[in-house]
Amino acid sequence: MMERAAYTGMQMPTKLADQAPSVEKLSDYDMENMTTYWRMLDAAREGADWREVSKIVLSIDPDEDPERARRAYDSHLARARWLADSGYKQLLRPIS
């Protein structure tokens, strides 16, 4: 079973959207939810069940709202994978 990660100094999100952004640009939402994205990637790598991840990481009970939980899980995991694959490069650009 997954355990909640210890606070790592990054700001924890106050409210997660039901759908993560899907644009090819980092957003304020992404910056506020980096910890969530990394936790999603860790859980996927460990083979955690999506229902457990939804409940623990996204705070959405899949038994109460399975469609919302699955939609949030899928979109946040897709966003996390985009960040890990290519979106992170935008973090390396100098601020103008």
C-alpha positions in Angstrom: 0.0 0.0 0.0 1.2 3.5 -0.8 2.1 5.9 2.0 1.8 9.6 1.9 5.1 11.2 1.1 6.7 13.5 3.7 6.6 17.2 3.0 9.7 18.0 0.9 9.7 21.8 1.0 7.6 22.2 -2.1 4.2 23.8 -1.6 1.4 21.2 -1.3 -1.6 22.0 -3.5 -4.7 23.3 -1.7 -7.2 22.1 -4.4 -6.6 19.8 -7.3 -8.6 20.3 -10.5 -10.6 17.4 -11.9 -8.5 17.8 -15.1 -4.8 18.7 -15.4 -3.8 21.1 -18.1 -3.0 19.7 -21.5 -1.3 22.6 -23.2 2.4 22.4 -24.2 3.4 25.1 -21.8 4.0 25.0 -18.1 1.2 26.7 -16.2 0.9 28.1 -12.7 -1.2 25.0 -11.9 1.7 22.8 -12.9 4.1 24.7 -10.7 1.8 24.4 -7.8 1.3 20.7 -8.3 4.8 19.4 -9.0 4.8 17.3 -5.9 1.5 15.7 -7.0 3.0 14.9 -10.4 6.1 13.3 -9.0 4.0 11.3 -6.6 1.9 10.1 -9.5 5.0 9.0 -11.5 6.4 7.2 -8.4 3.1 5.4 -7.9 2.9 4.4 -11.6 6.5 3.1 -11.5 5.6 1.0 -8.4 2.6 -0.4 -10.2 0.1 1.1 -7.7 -3.6 0.7 -8.5 -5.1 3.8 -9.9 -7.9 3.7 -7.3 -5.4 3.8 -4.5 -3.5 6.7 -6.1 -6.7 8.6 -6.7 -7.7 8.3 -3.1 -4.2 9.0 -1.5 -2.6 11.4 -3.9 -5.6 13.2 -5.5 -7.9 13.0 -2.5 -10.8 11.7 -4.7 -12.6 8.6 -3.5 -13.1 6.3 -6.5 -15.9 4.5 -4.7 -17.9 7.7 -4.3 -17.2 9.2 -7.8 -15.4 6.7 -10.1 -15.7 8.7 -13.3 -14.3 11.9 -11.7 -11.5 9.9 -10.0 -10.5 8.1 -13.2 -10.6 11.3 -15.2 -8.4 13.2 -12.6 -6.0 10.2 -12.4 -5.6 9.9 -16.1 -5.1 13.6 -16.8 -2.7 14.2 -13.9 -0.6 11.1 -14.8 -0.5 12.2 -18.5 0.6 15.6 -17.4 3.2 14.2 -15.1 4.6 12.1 -17.9 4.7 15.1 -20.3 6.6 17.0 -17.6 9.1 14.2 -17.1 9.5 13.6 -20.9 9.8 17.2 -22.2 8.0 19.8 -20.1 10.8 20.0 -17.6 12.9 21.7 -20.2 10.8 24.8 -19.7 12.0 24.9 -16.1 15.6 25.3 -17.3 15.0 28.4 -19.4 16.2 31.7 -18.0 13.6 34.0 -16.6 13.2 37.1 -18.7 
